[in-house]
Amino acid sequence: MALTTTDYDTIAAISTPPGEGGISIVRISGSDAMKVAEKIYRGKNLAKVASNTINYGHIVDPSDHNSEVDEVMVSVMRAPKTYTKEDIIEINCHGGIVATNKILQLVLSNGARMAEPGEFTKRAFLNGRLDLSQSEAVMDLIEAKTDESMKAALNQLDGNLSHLIKHLRQDILDVLAQVEVNIDYPEYDDVETMTSKLLMDKSKELKAQIDQLLKTAKQGKVLRDGLNTAIVGRPNVGKSSLLNRLLHEDKAIVTDVPGTTRDVLDEYVNVSGVPLHLVDTAGIRDTEDKVEKIGVDRSRNAIKQADLVLLVLNASEPLTDEDRELLDLTQKSKRIILLNKTDLPGKINVNELKQRYHAENIIKTQATKDNGTQSLEDTIAKMFFNGGIKSSQNDVMVTNARHISLLQQASDSLQSVENGLNNGMPVDLVQIDMTNAWDLLGEITGDSYDGELLDQLFSQFCLGK
């Protein structure tokens, strides 16, 4: 893809979250970054200071007789040893909306343009500092919700996935080169003949490596996106108390009045390194209240979309018709049944749960006192991670849906190579599918890409990154 003139502009954006804070950072990148900063900075001569230094001074407004805007620290980083491989200036000012926006406006009115979402990282990719999979890992790192998801993002940012993909592509390229030699120079007796058997063996070997990588995709996607977990049950069985216990804070209103939770509440919680996207649903029951009825309908929809269902039952009461409806409704879901209020005399028939409703994961809990929480976490880890996440710094785990799709397509292309050879197709025709696998793997690292793909990917980034 040819670079446009805008790819060389000097760009600027606020790199810190909006609102009040200790400091805010306005980042400038491009060949004119120093010139832009010098127009509004009073302090040391930035052109003469050493790279990778931070310098005290003031930002002034040239249009208002150089009146002082803020007291700042200015970081100077010279190309190519920067994030974008361009000159970078970072203005560290006092945190606050007014001061930060004022400085950004001064930067923009003195030679820089507003950066698009993700444009700093896009330049890091275009300038060869990061490949595409590493660029995507930057956003994964920012959005990581647990230590394990952060570790997976760092692993990808370090280039472990890139190295593996590039090794696979080189193996394919070696095979394709051998095929071409045999097609173009069949009279050379000293060149190893690429027989159909050899091509078949190599295709199977490469496909096995890709399929092994795809086995990590399910766990990887959970680490990246979290488990959609619906907490369901009839009114007043302790769903909101369970949510509050898992969150370690009172987010949901807890009362003994049925129907208190009228809508779906969304929260994230870290369970043994796995991000759970918890959805506390309205109690499912027949109701004439229009608002509560909408909440009940949303609860039913949440069950359909959930990766995991936590079905809460009141252990101190016999099963009701509403309980039985929920047991039937969730029978095909991955679920854990929580028998709550176990401090009271038990009246639920556990054997009936196991035999009639095929309940496998049953945990006794007292949500108001944290009893059973550890058993719940252990059960979730067992259901989705065979007891827990076991990863090292060098493990490669596929977490990105785009990567998963491309790997699956590459695996399918290699399967087509095998199918073609089994059907007696000539080697020069079969190599088309192997070339396709090579191209698909290249889309993961950005060795083969188009501008539309880049625009779509980086538009999902936040401003200033």
TORKOL-4160 file (C-alpha; in steps of 0.2 Angstrom, whole numbers, padded with zeros to 4 digits, m for minus):
465
<pt num="1" X="0000" Y="0000" Z="0000"/>
<pt num="2" X="0007" Y="0017" Z="m0005"/>
<pt num="3" X="0009" Y="0030" Z="0009"/>
<pt num="4" X="m0001" Y="0046" Z="0007"/>
<pt num="5" X="0005" Y="0063" Z="0011"/>
<pt num="6" X="m0006" Y="0062" Z="0027"/>
<pt num="7" X="0005" Y="0048" Z="0033"/>
<pt num="8" X="0020" Y="0060" Z="0035"/>
<pt num="9" X="0010" Y="0075" Z="0043"/>
<pt num="10" X="0015" Y="0080" Z="0061"/>
<pt num="11" X="0001" Y="0074" Z="0072"/>
<pt num="12" X="m0005" Y="0077" Z="0089"/>
<pt num="13" X="m0018" Y="0071" Z="0102"/>
<pt num="14" X="m0021" Y="0070" Z="0121"/>
<pt num="15" X="m0014" Y="0053" Z="0127"/>
<pt num="16" X="m0021" Y="0053" Z="0144"/>
<pt num="17" X="m0039" Y="0049" Z="0149"/>
<pt num="18" X="m0051" Y="0064" Z="0149"/>
<pt num="19" X="m0055" Y="0072" Z="0166"/>
<pt num="20" X="m0046" Y="0078" Z="0181"/>
<pt num="21" X="m0029" Y="0071" Z="0187"/>
<pt num="22" X="m0012" Y="0074" Z="0192"/>
<pt num="23" X="m0005" Y="0076" Z="0175"/>
<pt num="24" X="m0011" Y="0076" Z="0157"/>
<pt num="25" X="0000" Y="0072" Z="0141"/>
<pt num="26" X="m0001" Y="0080" Z="0124"/>
<pt num="27" X="0009" Y="0069" Z="0112"/>
<pt num="28" X="0016" Y="0076" Z="0095"/>
<pt num="29" X="0024" Y="0065" Z="0082"/>
<pt num="30" X="0032" Y="0069" Z="0065"/>
<pt num="31" X="0046" Y="0078" Z="0057"/>
<pt num="32" X="0040" Y="0095" Z="0063"/>
<pt num="33" X="0036" Y="0090" Z="0081"/>
<pt num="34" X="0051" Y="0100" Z="0087"/>
<pt num="35" X="0046" Y="0116" Z="0077"/>
<pt num="36" X="0028" Y="0115" Z="0083"/>
<pt num="37" X="0033" Y="0113" Z="0101"/>
<pt num="38" X="0046" Y="0127" Z="0100"/>
<pt num="39" X="0033" Y="0139" Z="0095"/>
<pt num="40" X="0023" Y="0138" Z="0111"/>
<pt num="41" X="0037" Y="0132" Z="0123"/>
<pt num="42" X="0048" Y="0144" Z="0134"/>
<pt num="43" X="0062" Y="0135" Z="0142"/>
<pt num="44" X="0078" Y="0126" Z="0136"/>
<pt num="45" X="0081" Y="0126" Z="0117"/>
<pt num="46" X="0073" Y="0110" Z="0112"/>
<pt num="47" X="0083" Y="0108" Z="0097"/>
<pt num="48" X="0099" Y="0107" Z="0108"/>
<pt num="49" X="0093" Y="0096" Z="0122"/>
<pt num="50" X="0098" Y="0078" Z="0122"/>
<pt num="51" X="0086" Y="0065" Z="0116"/>
<pt num="52" X="0076" Y="0055" Z="0129"/>
<pt num="53" X="0076" Y="0070" Z="0142"/>
<pt num="54" X="0062" Y="0079" Z="0151"/>
<pt num="55" X="0064" Y="0098" Z="0152"/>
<pt num="56" X="0055" Y="0111" Z="0163"/>
<pt num="57" X="0047" Y="0126" Z="0156"/>
<pt num="58" X="0030" Y="0135" Z="0152"/>
<pt num="59" X="0018" Y="0134" Z="0137"/>
<pt num="60" X="0014" Y="0151" Z="0131"/>
<pt num="61" X="0001" Y="0158" Z="0118"/>
<pt num="62" X="0010" Y="0167" Z="0104"/>
<pt num="63" X="m0007" Y="0175" Z="0099"/>
<pt num="64" X="m0009" Y="0183" Z="0116"/>
<pt num="65" X="0008" Y="0191" Z="0118"/>
<pt num="66" X="0016" Y="0175" Z="0124"/>
<pt num="67" X="0005" Y="0174" Z="0140"/>
<pt num="68" X="0008" Y="0159" Z="0150"/>
<pt num="69" X="m0004" Y="0144" Z="0149"/>
<pt num="70" X="0003" Y="0131" Z="0160"/>
<pt num="71" X="0019" Y="0126" Z="0169"/>
<pt num="72" X="0025" Y="0110" Z="0160"/>
<pt num="73" X="0038" Y="0096" Z="0158"/>
<pt num="74" X="0042" Y="0092" Z="0140"/>
<pt num="75" X="0049" Y="0076" Z="0135"/>
<pt num="76" X="0060" Y="0076" Z="0119"/>
<pt num="77" X="0063" Y="0059" Z="0110"/>
<pt num="78" X="0072" Y="0059" Z="0093"/>
<pt num="79" X="0069" Y="0047" Z="0078"/>
<pt num="80" X="0072" Y="0033" Z="0076"/>
<pt num="81" X="0072" Y="0027" Z="0094"/>
<pt num="82" X="0054" Y="0032" Z="0097"/>
<pt num="83" X="0037" Y="0023" Z="0098"/>
<pt num="84" X="0033" Y="0029" Z="0080"/>
<pt num="85" X="0051" Y="0030" Z="0074"/>
<pt num="86" X="0048" Y="0048" Z="0071"/>
<pt num="87" X="0052" Y="0063" Z="0082"/>
<pt num="88" X="0041" Y="0064" Z="0097"/>
<pt num="89" X="0037" Y="0078" Z="0109"/>
<pt num="90" X="0026" Y="0074" Z="0125"/>
<pt num="91" X="0020" Y="0089" Z="0135"/>
<pt num="92" X="0016" Y="0084" Z="0153"/>
<pt num="93" X="0004" Y="0098" Z="0159"/>
<pt num="94" X="m0007" Y="0099" Z="0175"/>
<pt num="95" X="m0021" Y="0087" Z="0173"/>
<pt num="96" X="m0038" Y="0095" Z="0169"/>
<pt num="97" X="m0049" Y="0098" Z="0155"/>
<pt num="98" X="m0046" Y="0117" Z="0152"/>
<pt num="99" X="m0027" Y="0117" Z="0153"/>
<pt num="100" X="m0025" Y="0101" Z="0142"/>
<pt num="101" X="m0037" Y="0106" Z="0129"/>
<pt num="102" X="m0030" Y="0124" Z="0128"/>
<pt num="103" X="m0012" Y="0116" Z="0125"/>
<pt num="104" X="m0019" Y="0104" Z="0112"/>
<pt num="105" X="m0027" Y="0119" Z="0103"/>
<pt num="106" X="m0011" Y="0128" Z="0103"/>
<pt num="107" X="m0002" Y="0113" Z="0096"/>
<pt num="108" X="m0014" Y="0111" Z="0082"/>
<pt num="109" X="m0014" Y="0130" Z="0077"/>
<pt num="110" X="0005" Y="0130" Z="0076"/>
<pt num="111" X="0008" Y="0116" Z="0063"/>
<pt num="112" X="0001" Y="0100" Z="0069"/>
<pt num="113" X="m0015" Y="0091" Z="0064"/>
<pt num="114" X="m0027" Y="0081" Z="0075"/>
<pt num="115" X="m0022" Y="0062" Z="0075"/>
<pt num="116" X="m0035" Y="0049" Z="0070"/>
<pt num="117" X="m0039" Y="0035" Z="0083"/>
<pt num="118" X="m0024" Y="0023" Z="0084"/>
<pt num="119" X="m0013" Y="0034" Z="0072"/>
<pt num="120" X="0002" Y="0034" Z="0083"/>
<pt num="121" X="0002" Y="0015" Z="0083"/>
<pt num="122" X="m0002" Y="0014" Z="0064"/>
<pt num="123" X="0014" Y="0024" Z="0061"/>
<pt num="124" X="0024" Y="0012" Z="0072"/>
<pt num="125" X="0017" Y="m0001" Z="0060"/>
<pt num="126" X="0020" Y="0008" Z="0044"/>
<pt num="127" X="0038" Y="0013" Z="0049"/>
<pt num="128" X="0042" Y="m0005" Z="0053"/>
<pt num="129" X="0043" Y="m0004" Z="0072"/>
<pt num="130" X="0029" Y="m0016" Z="0075"/>
<pt num="131" X="0020" Y="m0028" Z="0064"/>
<pt num="132" X="0001" Y="m0029" Z="0063"/>
<pt num="133" X="m0001" Y="m0042" Z="0077"/>
<pt num="134" X="0010" Y="m0033" Z="0089"/>
<pt num="135" X="0000" Y="m0017" Z="0085"/>
<pt num="136" X="m0016" Y="m0025" Z="0089"/>
<pt num="137" X="m0008" Y="m0032" Z="0105"/>
<pt num="138" X="m0006" Y="m0013" Z="0111"/>
<pt num="139" X="m0025" Y="m0011" Z="0112"/>
<pt num="140" X="m0027" Y="m0028" Z="0120"/>
<pt num="141" X="m0014" Y="m0023" Z="0133"/>
<pt num="142" X="m0024" Y="m0007" Z="0137"/>
<pt num="143" X="m0040" Y="m0016" Z="0138"/>
<pt num="144" X="m0033" Y="m0031" Z="0148"/>
<pt num="145" X="m0045" Y="m0034" Z="0163"/>
<pt num="146" X="m0034" Y="m0047" Z="0173"/>
<pt num="147" X="m0016" Y="m0052" Z="0175"/>
<pt num="148" X="m0017" Y="m0067" Z="0164"/>
<pt num="149" X="m0025" Y="m0057" Z="0149"/>
<pt num="150" X="m0012" Y="m0044" Z="0152"/>
<pt num="151" X="0002" Y="m0057" Z="0151"/>
<pt num="152" X="m0006" Y="m0064" Z="0135"/>
<pt num="153" X="m0006" Y="m0046" Z="0127"/>
<pt num="154" X="0012" Y="m0043" Z="0132"/>
<pt num="155" X="0017" Y="m0060" Z="0125"/>
<pt num="156" X="0010" Y="m0055" Z="0108"/>
<pt num="157" X="0017" Y="m0038" Z="0109"/>
<pt num="158" X="0035" Y="m0046" Z="0112"/>
<pt num="159" X="0033" Y="m0054" Z="0095"/>
<pt num="160" X="0031" Y="m0072" Z="0100"/>
<pt num="161" X="0016" Y="m0075" Z="0089"/>
<pt num="162" X="0024" Y="m0065" Z="0075"/>
<pt num="163" X="0040" Y="m0076" Z="0076"/>
<pt num="164" X="0029" Y="m0092" Z="0074"/>
<pt num="165" X="0019" Y="m0085" Z="0060"/>
<pt num="166" X="0035" Y="m0079" Z="0050"/>
<pt num="167" X="0043" Y="m0096" Z="0053"/>
<pt num="168" X="0027" Y="m0105" Z="0046"/>
<pt num="169" X="0027" Y="m0093" Z="0031"/>
<pt num="170" X="0046" Y="m0097" Z="0028"/>
<pt num="171" X="0043" Y="m0115" Z="0028"/>
<pt num="172" X="0029" Y="m0113" Z="0015"/>
<pt num="173" X="0040" Y="m0102" Z="0005"/>
<pt num="174" X="0054" Y="m0115" Z="0005"/>
<pt num="175" X="0041" Y="m0128" Z="m0002"/>
<pt num="176" X="0034" Y="m0116" Z="m0015"/>
<pt num="177" X="0052" Y="m0112" Z="m0021"/>
<pt num="178" X="0056" Y="m0130" Z="m0023"/>
<pt num="179" X="0040" Y="m0133" Z="m0033"/>
<pt num="180" X="0045" Y="m0118" Z="m0044"/>
<pt num="181" X="0062" Y="m0125" Z="m0047"/>
<pt num="182" X="0056" Y="m0142" Z="m0052"/>
<pt num="183" X="0043" Y="m0135" Z="m0064"/>
<pt num="184" X="0055" Y="m0122" Z="m0072"/>
<pt num="185" X="0070" Y="m0133" Z="m0073"/>
<pt num="186" X="0065" Y="m0151" Z="m0074"/>
<pt num="187" X="0081" Y="m0156" Z="m0083"/>
<pt num="188" X="0092" Y="m0152" Z="m0067"/>
<pt num="189" X="0095" Y="m0170" Z="m0060"/>
<pt num="190" X="0104" Y="m0163" Z="m0044"/>
<pt num="191" X="0088" Y="m0153" Z="m0039"/>
<pt num="192" X="0078" Y="m0163" Z="m0027"/>
<pt num="193" X="0061" Y="m0168" Z="m0035"/>
<pt num="194" X="0047" Y="m0161" Z="m0026"/>
<pt num="195" X="0036" Y="m0177" Z="m0027"/>
<pt num="196" X="0018" Y="m0177" Z="m0022"/>
<pt num="197" X="0022" Y="m0187" Z="m0007"/>
<pt num="198" X="0035" Y="m0174" Z="m0001"/>
<pt num="199" X="0022" Y="m0160" Z="m0004"/>
<pt num="200" X="0009" Y="m0170" Z="0006"/>
<pt num="201" X="0020" Y="m0173" Z="0020"/>
<pt num="202" X="0025" Y="m0155" Z="0022"/>
<pt num="203" X="0007" Y="m0149" Z="0020"/>
<pt num="204" X="0002" Y="m0161" Z="0034"/>
<pt num="205" X="0016" Y="m0155" Z="0045"/>
<pt num="206" X="0012" Y="m0136" Z="0043"/>
<pt num="207" X="m0007" Y="m0139" Z="0045"/>
<pt num="208" X="m0003" Y="m0149" Z="0062"/>
<pt num="209" X="0007" Y="m0134" Z="0068"/>
<pt num="210" X="m0007" Y="m0122" Z="0064"/>
<pt num="211" X="m0021" Y="m0133" Z="0071"/>
<pt num="212" X="m0010" Y="m0134" Z="0087"/>
<pt num="213" X="m0010" Y="m0115" Z="0088"/>
<pt num="214" X="m0029" Y="m0115" Z="0085"/>
<pt num="215" X="m0031" Y="m0126" Z="0101"/>
<pt num="216" X="m0026" Y="m0111" Z="0111"/>
<pt num="217" X="m0039" Y="m0100" Z="0103"/>
<pt num="218" X="m0054" Y="m0104" Z="0114"/>
<pt num="219" X="m0044" Y="m0100" Z="0130"/>
<pt num="220" X="m0036" Y="m0085" Z="0122"/>
<pt num="221" X="m0052" Y="m0078" Z="0117"/>
<pt num="222" X="m0059" Y="m0080" Z="0134"/>
<pt num="223" X="m0044" Y="m0071" Z="0142"/>
<pt num="224" X="m0046" Y="m0057" Z="0129"/>
<pt num="225" X="m0065" Y="m0054" Z="0129"/>
<pt num="226" X="m0070" Y="m0063" Z="0145"/>
<pt num="227" X="m0084" Y="m0075" Z="0149"/>
<pt num="228" X="m0101" Y="m0069" Z="0147"/>
<pt num="229" X="m0109" Y="m0075" Z="0163"/>
<pt num="230" X="m0127" Y="m0073" Z="0167"/>
<pt num="231" X="m0133" Y="m0074" Z="0185"/>
<pt num="232" X="m0151" Y="m0080" Z="0184"/>
<pt num="233" X="m0164" Y="m0085" Z="0196"/>
<pt num="234" X="m0182" Y="m0081" Z="0202"/>
<pt num="235" X="m0183" Y="m0065" Z="0212"/>
<pt num="236" X="m0176" Y="m0064" Z="0230"/>
<pt num="237" X="m0165" Y="m0079" Z="0229"/>
<pt num="238" X="m0148" Y="m0069" Z="0232"/>
<pt num="239" X="m0142" Y="m0065" Z="0214"/>
<pt num="240" X="m0138" Y="m0047" Z="0218"/>
<pt num="241" X="m0129" Y="m0053" Z="0234"/>
<pt num="242" X="m0119" Y="m0065" Z="0224"/>
<pt num="243" X="m0114" Y="m0051" Z="0212"/>
<pt num="244" X="m0109" Y="m0040" Z="0226"/>
<pt num="245" X="m0099" Y="m0053" Z="0234"/>
<pt num="246" X="m0089" Y="m0057" Z="0218"/>
<pt num="247" X="m0086" Y="m0039" Z="0215"/>
<pt num="248" X="m0081" Y="m0035" Z="0233"/>
<pt num="249" X="m0092" Y="m0020" Z="0233"/>
<pt num="250" X="m0111" Y="m0016" Z="0234"/>
<pt num="251" X="m0115" Y="m0012" Z="0216"/>
<pt num="252" X="m0132" Y="m0021" Z="0215"/>
<pt num="253" X="m0147" Y="m0015" Z="0227"/>
<pt num="254" X="m0151" Y="m0030" Z="0239"/>
<pt num="255" X="m0168" Y="m0030" Z="0248"/>
<pt num="256" X="m0180" Y="m0043" Z="0252"/>
<pt num="257" X="m0193" Y="m0035" Z="0240"/>
<pt num="258" X="m0195" Y="m0046" Z="0225"/>
<pt num="259" X="m0192" Y="m0037" Z="0208"/>
<pt num="260" X="m0179" Y="m0025" Z="0215"/>
<pt num="261" X="m0167" Y="m0028" Z="0201"/>
<pt num="262" X="m0178" Y="m0023" Z="0185"/>
<pt num="263" X="m0164" Y="m0022" Z="0172"/>
<pt num="264" X="m0148" Y="m0031" Z="0167"/>
<pt num="265" X="m0132" Y="m0025" Z="0177"/>
<pt num="266" X="m0115" Y="m0027" Z="0168"/>
<pt num="267" X="m0099" Y="m0029" Z="0178"/>
<pt num="268" X="m0082" Y="m0037" Z="0175"/>
<pt num="269" X="m0074" Y="m0047" Z="0189"/>
<pt num="270" X="m0057" Y="m0057" Z="0190"/>
<pt num="271" X="m0060" Y="m0075" Z="0194"/>
<pt num="272" X="m0043" Y="m0085" Z="0194"/>
<pt num="273" X="m0036" Y="m0074" Z="0181"/>
<pt num="274" X="m0051" Y="m0076" Z="0170"/>
<pt num="275" X="m0062" Y="m0060" Z="0166"/>
<pt num="276" X="m0080" Y="m0064" Z="0169"/>
<pt num="277" X="m0092" Y="m0052" Z="0161"/>
<pt num="278" X="m0106" Y="m0053" Z="0175"/>
<pt num="279" X="m0124" Y="m0050" Z="0170"/>
<pt num="280" X="m0135" Y="m0048" Z="0185"/>
<pt num="281" X="m0152" Y="m0051" Z="0178"/>
<pt num="282" X="m0170" Y="m0047" Z="0184"/>
<pt num="283" X="m0178" Y="m0061" Z="0193"/>
<pt num="284" X="m0188" Y="m0072" Z="0180"/>
<pt num="285" X="m0206" Y="m0073" Z="0185"/>
<pt num="286" X="m0223" Y="m0069" Z="0178"/>
<pt num="287" X="m0227" Y="m0051" Z="0182"/>
<pt num="288" X="m0239" Y="m0037" Z="0177"/>
<pt num="289" X="m0227" Y="m0023" Z="0180"/>
<pt num="290" X="m0222" Y="m0017" Z="0162"/>
<pt num="291" X="m0204" Y="m0011" Z="0168"/>
<pt num="292" X="m0201" Y="m0027" Z="0177"/>
<pt num="293" X="m0208" Y="m0037" Z="0162"/>
<pt num="294" X="m0195" Y="m0029" Z="0150"/>
<pt num="295" X="m0181" Y="m0034" Z="0163"/>
<pt num="296" X="m0187" Y="m0052" Z="0163"/>
<pt num="297" X="m0187" Y="m0053" Z="0144"/>
<pt num="298" X="m0169" Y="m0046" Z="0144"/>
<pt num="299" X="m0165" Y="m0059" Z="0157"/>
<pt num="300" X="m0171" Y="m0073" Z="0145"/>
<pt num="301" X="m0161" Y="m0066" Z="0131"/>
<pt num="302" X="m0145" Y="m0065" Z="0142"/>
<pt num="303" X="m0146" Y="m0083" Z="0145"/>
<pt num="304" X="m0146" Y="m0087" Z="0127"/>
<pt num="305" X="m0131" Y="m0076" Z="0124"/>
<pt num="306" X="m0121" Y="m0082" Z="0140"/>
<pt num="307" X="m0105" Y="m0093" Z="0139"/>
<pt num="308" X="m0109" Y="m0098" Z="0157"/>
<pt num="309" X="m0125" Y="m0097" Z="0168"/>
<pt num="310" X="m0125" Y="m0096" Z="0186"/>
<pt num="311" X="m0142" Y="m0102" Z="0192"/>
<pt num="312" X="m0146" Y="m0097" Z="0209"/>
<pt num="313" X="m0159" Y="m0107" Z="0219"/>
<pt num="314" X="m0165" Y="m0104" Z="0237"/>
<pt num="315" X="m0159" Y="m0120" Z="0246"/>
<pt num="316" X="m0171" Y="m0116" Z="0261"/>
<pt num="317" X="m0187" Y="m0118" Z="0250"/>
<pt num="318" X="m0193" Y="m0132" Z="0239"/>
<pt num="319" X="m0192" Y="m0130" Z="0220"/>
<pt num="320" X="m0205" Y="m0119" Z="0213"/>
<pt num="321" X="m0213" Y="m0119" Z="0195"/>
<pt num="322" X="m0201" Y="m0104" Z="0191"/>
<pt num="323" X="m0186" Y="m0113" Z="0197"/>
<pt num="324" X="m0191" Y="m0128" Z="0186"/>
<pt num="325" X="m0193" Y="m0117" Z="0171"/>
<pt num="326" X="m0176" Y="m0110" Z="0174"/>
<pt num="327" X="m0168" Y="m0127" Z="0176"/>
<pt num="328" X="m0176" Y="m0132" Z="0159"/>
<pt num="329" X="m0172" Y="m0116" Z="0151"/>
<pt num="330" X="m0153" Y="m0118" Z="0155"/>
<pt num="331" X="m0151" Y="m0136" Z="0153"/>
<pt num="332" X="m0142" Y="m0135" Z="0137"/>
<pt num="333" X="m0131" Y="m0121" Z="0144"/>
<pt num="334" X="m0114" Y="m0122" Z="0153"/>
<pt num="335" X="m0120" Y="m0119" Z="0170"/>
<pt num="336" X="m0116" Y="m0120" Z="0188"/>
<pt num="337" X="m0131" Y="m0121" Z="0201"/>
<pt num="338" X="m0129" Y="m0112" Z="0217"/>
<pt num="339" X="m0139" Y="m0117" Z="0232"/>
<pt num="340" X="m0140" Y="m0101" Z="0241"/>
<pt num="341" X="m0145" Y="m0097" Z="0259"/>
<pt num="342" X="m0138" Y="m0114" Z="0266"/>
<pt num="343" X="m0138" Y="m0106" Z="0283"/>
<pt num="344" X="m0156" Y="m0110" Z="0284"/>
<pt num="345" X="m0163" Y="m0128" Z="0285"/>
<pt num="346" X="m0162" Y="m0136" Z="0267"/>
<pt num="347" X="m0178" Y="m0141" Z="0258"/>
<pt num="348" X="m0171" Y="m0143" Z="0240"/>
<pt num="349" X="m0170" Y="m0161" Z="0234"/>
<pt num="350" X="m0152" Y="m0162" Z="0227"/>
<pt num="351" X="m0154" Y="m0179" Z="0220"/>
<pt num="352" X="m0169" Y="m0173" Z="0209"/>
<pt num="353" X="m0157" Y="m0159" Z="0202"/>
<pt num="354" X="m0145" Y="m0172" Z="0197"/>
<pt num="355" X="m0157" Y="m0185" Z="0190"/>
<pt num="356" X="m0171" Y="m0175" Z="0182"/>
<pt num="357" X="m0161" Y="m0159" Z="0177"/>
<pt num="358" X="m0144" Y="m0167" Z="0174"/>
<pt num="359" X="m0136" Y="m0155" Z="0186"/>
<pt num="360" X="m0117" Y="m0158" Z="0187"/>
<pt num="361" X="m0110" Y="m0143" Z="0195"/>
<pt num="362" X="m0119" Y="m0139" Z="0211"/>
<pt num="363" X="m0111" Y="m0128" Z="0224"/>
<pt num="364" X="m0118" Y="m0124" Z="0241"/>
<pt num="365" X="m0116" Y="m0105" Z="0246"/>
<pt num="366" X="m0121" Y="m0091" Z="0257"/>
<pt num="367" X="m0119" Y="m0076" Z="0246"/>
<pt num="368" X="m0120" Y="m0064" Z="0261"/>
<pt num="369" X="m0105" Y="m0071" Z="0270"/>
<pt num="370" X="m0094" Y="m0076" Z="0255"/>
<pt num="371" X="m0096" Y="m0095" Z="0259"/>
<pt num="372" X="m0094" Y="m0105" Z="0243"/>
<pt num="373" X="m0085" Y="m0091" Z="0233"/>
<pt num="374" X="m0069" Y="m0101" Z="0232"/>
<pt num="375" X="m0078" Y="m0117" Z="0226"/>
<pt num="376" X="m0086" Y="m0107" Z="0213"/>
<pt num="377" X="m0070" Y="m0100" Z="0206"/>
<pt num="378" X="m0062" Y="m0117" Z="0206"/>
<pt num="379" X="m0077" Y="m0124" Z="0196"/>
<pt num="380" X="m0076" Y="m0111" Z="0183"/>
<pt num="381" X="m0057" Y="m0114" Z="0181"/>
<pt num="382" X="m0060" Y="m0132" Z="0179"/>
<pt num="383" X="m0074" Y="m0130" Z="0166"/>
<pt num="384" X="m0065" Y="m0118" Z="0155"/>
<pt num="385" X="m0047" Y="m0121" Z="0158"/>
<pt num="386" X="m0045" Y="m0139" Z="0165"/>
<pt num="387" X="m0042" Y="m0133" Z="0182"/>
<pt num="388" X="m0033" Y="m0116" Z="0179"/>
<pt num="389" X="m0022" Y="m0106" Z="0167"/>
<pt num="390" X="m0005" Y="m0113" Z="0165"/>
<pt num="391" X="0005" Y="m0101" Z="0154"/>
<pt num="392" X="0023" Y="m0096" Z="0154"/>
<pt num="393" X="0031" Y="m0080" Z="0146"/>
<pt num="394" X="0035" Y="m0089" Z="0130"/>
<pt num="395" X="0019" Y="m0098" Z="0128"/>
<pt num="396" X="0010" Y="m0092" Z="0112"/>
<pt num="397" X="m0009" Y="m0090" Z="0114"/>
<pt num="398" X="m0021" Y="m0084" Z="0100"/>
<pt num="399" X="m0033" Y="m0072" Z="0108"/>
<pt num="400" X="m0038" Y="m0061" Z="0093"/>
<pt num="401" X="m0054" Y="m0066" Z="0083"/>
<pt num="402" X="m0046" Y="m0059" Z="0067"/>
<pt num="403" X="m0031" Y="m0070" Z="0069"/>
<pt num="404" X="m0041" Y="m0085" Z="0073"/>
<pt num="405" X="m0051" Y="m0083" Z="0057"/>
<pt num="406" X="m0036" Y="m0082" Z="0046"/>
<pt num="407" X="m0027" Y="m0097" Z="0055"/>
<pt num="408" X="m0043" Y="m0107" Z="0051"/>
<pt num="409" X="m0043" Y="m0102" Z="0033"/>
<pt num="410" X="m0025" Y="m0106" Z="0031"/>
<pt num="411" X="m0028" Y="m0123" Z="0039"/>
<pt num="412" X="m0042" Y="m0126" Z="0027"/>
<pt num="413" X="m0031" Y="m0121" Z="0012"/>
<pt num="414" X="m0018" Y="m0134" Z="0017"/>
<pt num="415" X="m0032" Y="m0147" Z="0019"/>
<pt num="416" X="m0036" Y="m0142" Z="0001"/>
<pt num="417" X="m0018" Y="m0146" Z="m0004"/>
<pt num="418" X="m0020" Y="m0163" Z="0004"/>
<pt num="419" X="m0037" Y="m0166" Z="m0005"/>
<pt num="420" X="m0030" Y="m0161" Z="m0022"/>
<pt num="421" X="m0015" Y="m0173" Z="m0021"/>
<pt num="422" X="m0027" Y="m0187" Z="m0015"/>
<pt num="423" X="m0037" Y="m0183" Z="m0031"/>
<pt num="424" X="m0022" Y="m0184" Z="m0042"/>
<pt num="425" X="m0021" Y="m0165" Z="m0046"/>
<pt num="426" X="m0004" Y="m0159" Z="m0053"/>
<pt num="427" X="0008" Y="m0151" Z="m0041"/>
<pt num="428" X="0008" Y="m0135" Z="m0050"/>
<pt num="429" X="m0011" Y="m0133" Z="m0047"/>
<pt num="430" X="m0010" Y="m0139" Z="m0029"/>
<pt num="431" X="0003" Y="m0125" Z="m0025"/>
<pt num="432" X="m0011" Y="m0112" Z="m0028"/>
<pt num="433" X="m0019" Y="m0117" Z="m0011"/>
<pt num="434" X="m0002" Y="m0117" Z="m0003"/>
<pt num="435" X="0001" Y="m0100" Z="m0009"/>
<pt num="436" X="m0016" Y="m0095" Z="m0002"/>
<pt num="437" X="m0011" Y="m0101" Z="0015"/>
<pt num="438" X="0005" Y="m0091" Z="0014"/>
<pt num="439" X="m0005" Y="m0075" Z="0010"/>
<pt num="440" X="m0017" Y="m0078" Z="0024"/>
<pt num="441" X="m0004" Y="m0080" Z="0037"/>
<pt num="442" X="0004" Y="m0064" Z="0030"/>
<pt num="443" X="m0012" Y="m0055" Z="0034"/>
<pt num="444" X="m0009" Y="m0059" Z="0053"/>
<pt num="445" X="0008" Y="m0050" Z="0054"/>
<pt num="446" X="0004" Y="m0037" Z="0040"/>
<pt num="447" X="0016" Y="m0044" Z="0028"/>
<pt num="448" X="0001" Y="m0044" Z="0016"/>
<pt num="449" X="m0013" Y="m0031" Z="0019"/>
<pt num="450" X="m0023" Y="m0017" Z="0011"/>
<pt num="451" X="m0027" Y="0000" Z="0017"/>
<pt num="452" X="m0045" Y="m0003" Z="0020"/>
<pt num="453" X="m0040" Y="m0017" Z="0033"/>
<pt num="454" X="m0028" Y="m0005" Z="0042"/>
<pt num="455" X="m0041" Y="0009" Z="0043"/>
<pt num="456" X="m0053" Y="m0003" Z="0050"/>
<pt num="457" X="m0041" Y="m0010" Z="0063"/>
<pt num="458" X="m0034" Y="0006" Z="0069"/>
<pt num="459" X="m0050" Y="0015" Z="0070"/>
<pt num="460" X="m0054" Y="0004" Z="0085"/>
<pt num="461" X="m0040" Y="0012" Z="0095"/>
<pt num="462" X="m0042" Y="0026" Z="0107"/>
<pt num="463" X="m0036" Y="0043" Z="0103"/>
<pt num="464" X="m0018" Y="0047" Z="0107"/>
<pt num="465" X="m0012" Y="0029" Z="0105"/>
